[in-house]
Amino acid sequence: MDKKPSAKSTPRSTDTQAAAGKQRALQREQDRKEPAEGGEEGGKDKGVQTSARTQPDKVPAQHLEKPGQEADMQLKPRFDAPDYKGSGKLEGMTALITGGDSGIGRAVAVLYAREGADVAIVYLSSHEDAEETKRCVEKEGRKCLLIPGDVKDAKFCKQAVERTVQELNGLHILVNNAAFQLHAHSLQDITDERLDETFKTNIYGYFYMARAAEPHLKKGSCIINTGSVVGLKGSKQLLDYSATKGAIHAFTMSLASSLLEKGIRVNAVAPGPVWTPLNPADRSAQEIVEFGKQTDYKRPAQPEELSPAYVFLASPVCSSYITGIVLPVTGSVGG
């Protein structure tokens, strides 16, 4: 269960509850079309290991209610990257991360804090996850601001940016990461309501946040968008989601050209399958055990295997001459 937040910390709690309820209703509609859940955990093939520590190559047969809480996952995603040593690459900066309560967003928040940045977390309704992310950021010795709300709301996005600037003394890094995903076996499964939810969360939300952030970003600042391998290669069961990720890639390159003369860099990371709440909240327990097996690594990535890429693209001492790229971190040869 979500923790009950204070009225001060969640002025838009009714809106976020309604948005989360809408996503659960769309999920239930798709669940009725699924085969009976079951199946065994994991597969026969062992996952390839190239990480500093051995990563899980089997995932449990578990199905989560949307939007999905990391706290409810049987196999907790690895986000803390214990072998990663900070060196002040983001010292004195402030980052705002949407979808920062769990998954990739949480992993990025922790490494940004380890590199010296204060962090604002925008999230929908998973208050328990958000509080855990805040605890982890503060453990790194940095400030963490929690801002619940719906990125489909342009007014909220503007307020979130303004609050970050006021309470954390500026904004240097925007990470657009919030997403809605729901698979479909047929084009006919994708209703107008579902199409609207996917596009407004995944691409409208990115536009809204970038538009709100731009006036506050100075020379040396950056925007990082989370794309996807399905935006590069497509996916027959993620038609609408893939389309939004392709749009995000195009948006990244276009915005990079638009903001370059202001000294603001814009890049994207295109992850392959990553073990986050988004996935068991999308797939049935029967299907999720095969998640990531189609990659050359034969396993999904853990969030801590993605987050260093976001540090690289955020840090002006690492990527000052890089803008408009889509960096694939897909677990397959050649991306």
N, C-alpha and C positions, 0 to 999 in steps of 0.2 A: 504494500500500500504506500502511496505517496505520503510524505510528511505534510502536515498542515502548515503552510507558510504563514507568516505574519501578514496582516493587511498592508503594511508598509512595503514589504518586499514583493508583493504580488498584486499590484493595483488592477491587473487585467485577468484575475483568476477565472472569472466567469467566461471570458472569451477563450482562454486556453483550454478550459474544460470542454467547452463546446467544440473546439477544433479537434481535440483528442477524441471526443465522442463520435464525431463525424468520421474520423479515420477508422475507428473500431467498427462502425456500421458498414463501411466499405469492405473492411476485412471479413466481416461475418457473411456478407453477400458472396464473396469469393470462396470462403470456406465451405459453403453449402455445395459448391461444385467440385470439391476435392474428393479423391478416393479416401477410403477409410484410413485413419492414421495407424501407424505401427512401424514395423521395420526394425532392423538391428542397428546398433551403433557402429559407425565407422565402416571402412572398407578393407579390402585385402592388402592394397598397396600401401607401403609406408611412405610418409611424406619426406621430401628432400629437406635436408637441414644445412643451412649456410649461416644461420644466425649465431650471435655470441652465446646464446643458450638454446638448448633444445626446445622447439616449439611443438605444441600439440598437433598431431596429425589426424586425430579423430574428434568428431564433435557429437554431442549427445542428441538423441531423438527427443527434441523439445520444441513445442510451439508456444509462442508468447502472444499475449493480447497487445494490439497496437496502442500507443506508439512503441512499446517495448522498453522494458527497464533492464539495465545492466545488473541491477541488484537481484533480479529474478532469474538470471541465467545460471544454469547448472554448472557450465564451464565458463568461468569468468574470463573475459578478454584480458590479455596482458597489455598494459598501458604504461607501466612505470619505468621501463627501460633501465634496469639497474646498472647496466654496463656503460650507459651513456654518461659522459662527464661534461658538465657545462664549462664554458670558458668565457662567459660574458658577451656572447655574440649579439645579444639583444638588450644589453644593459641600458637602463633608463627609458625603455620604450613601453608603450601600452598596446595591447592587442585585444581585439574584439573577435570572438569566435562564435558563430551561430552553430547550433547543434553541438555545443561544447560540453553538454552534461555527461556524455558517454561516448563509447566507441572511439573513432578517429579523433573527434573533437576533444575528448578528455585527454588522450595521449598527447595531442599537440599542445594543449594548455599546460600540461605538466612539464614538457620540454621547454616551452617558451619561458615558464617560470624559472626553470633550472638555468636558462641562459640570461636571466636578469630582467624579464619583462613582467609587468603587472597585467592581469588578464580579466576581461569582462566576458561572461558566459551568457549567451542568449539561448534559451531553450523553451520548449513548449509546455510540458506539464510533469516531467519526471523529476519532482522535487528531491526525492531521496538520492537519485543519481547526481543531481546538481550539487547537493550539499557535500557528497563524497568528493566530487571534483574540486570544490572549493577547499576542502580539508587538505587535499593533496597539493594544491597550488600553494596554500599557506605554509605547508610543511617545507616547501622549497624556499620559504622566506619572502614570498611576494604577496601582494594584495590580489584578492579575487572578488569581483562584483557579479552577483547573480541577477539576471534580468529575464524573468519569464514573460513570454508573449508569443504571438503568432507572426511569423515573417511574411505571411500573405497580406498583412495589414501594413500599408505604406506609412501610415501615421505612426504605428508602433515602431517601425524600423528607424524613423527619424528620431523618435524619443529615446530609443535605445542608444543610438550614437551620441546624442546630446548628453545623456546621463553619463555615459562612459567618459566623455571629454571633461565633464564637470567634476566627476568624483575621482577619476584616475589621472587628471591633469594632462589630457591630450589623447590623440589617437595616431598610431604610426602603422599598425598592421590590421587589416581586415581579413578574416578568414571566413568565406562563405562556405558553409559545410552542411547546413540543415537540409534534410531530404525526406521525401515521402516515396515509398516504393511498394507496389503491389503487383504480383505477377498475374498473368492471364494466359489461358490456354487458347484463346481465340480473340481476334479483333472485336468480335461481338460482345465479349465480356466487358469491354471498356466503355462504361456508360459516360454520358456527358459530365455527370457529377464527379466521377472518378478522374476523368481527363482534366477537369478543372482543378481538382485538388492537387494532382501531380504537377501540372504546369505552374500553378500559382505558388506552390511551395518551392519547387526546384529551380525555376528560372525567374519568375516574377520577384521572388524573395531576394535573389542575388542582385537583380537590377535595383530593387528598393534600397537594399543595404549599401550598395556601391554609390548610388546617387546621394544617399544621406551622408555617407562618409567623405565623399570627395572634397567638400569645402574645408574639411578639417585636416586633410592629408597634406603634408609638406614635402619638399624635396627629400628624397631618400626613403619615403614611405612606400608601402606596397599593398596590393590586394592579391590574395591567393584564393582561387576557387577550387572546390572539389569536383572534379569531373568523374569519369569512370571508363573502364575498358569497354563497357557496352556502348559508350558514346563514340568509341573508335571502331568497334567491330559489329555493333548491333547485338540484339538478343531476341529470339523469336518469342519468348515469354515475358519480355519486358519492353513492349512496344512503346508505350507512352514514356516510361522512365528513360529508356535509351534515347528517345527523341529529345528529352530535356537535357540529357548529358551532352549530346551532340551540340545542342544550342549553347550550353555553358562553354564548351570548347571554342565555338565561334565568337561568343561574347568576350571571352578572355582575350583572344587575339585582336579583336576590334577595339576593346577598351584599352589594351596595351598601346595601340597606335594613337588613340585619342589622348592618353594621359602622359605619353613619353616626354613631351616638351616641358611638362611641369615637374619632371624628375620623379614621377611615380611609376613604379613597375607593376605589371599585372601578369600573373602566371597561374597555371593550374596543375594539379596533380590528378592523374587518372589511375585510381587504384583498381586492382583486380579484386577477387573475392577476399573480403576482410571479415574476421569474426567479430561482429558487433550486434547489438540488439535489433538492428534493422532487418537482419536476415532470418532469424527464427521467428520474428514477428511477421514475416512475409510467407515463409514456406511451412508446409506441414511437417510434423515430426518424421513422417516417412521419407520425405524428400530431403530434409536438411542434412541428414547424415552423409549425403553425397556432396555437400557444399565444398567447393574448392578442389575436388578430385580431378576436374577437367584441366587444371593448370599443369604445367611441366613440373611444378613442385609437388603436385598430388596432395595439396593441403591448402586451406585458406591462410592468408597472412594474419598475424596478430597486429593490433593497432600500433604497438611499439615498433613494428617494422616499417610503418609508413611515416610516423611523426618526424624522423630526422630529415625527410625530404622537405617538410614544411619549414623546418628551421633553416635549411639551406636556401630556400627561396625567399625567406623573410629577411635574412641577414644581409645587410649591405656589404659586409666584408667577405661574403661568400659568392653572391650572385648579382653584383652591381651592374654587370654587363649582360644580364639575361632578362628579357621581357617577351611576353607573348608566346611562351612555350606551353605545351601540354606534356608534362613529365609522366611517362607511364611507369607504374610500379605494380606490375601485373602478375608476377610469378611465372611468366612464360617467356621463352626465348624470343627476343625481338619485340617484346611488348604485346 
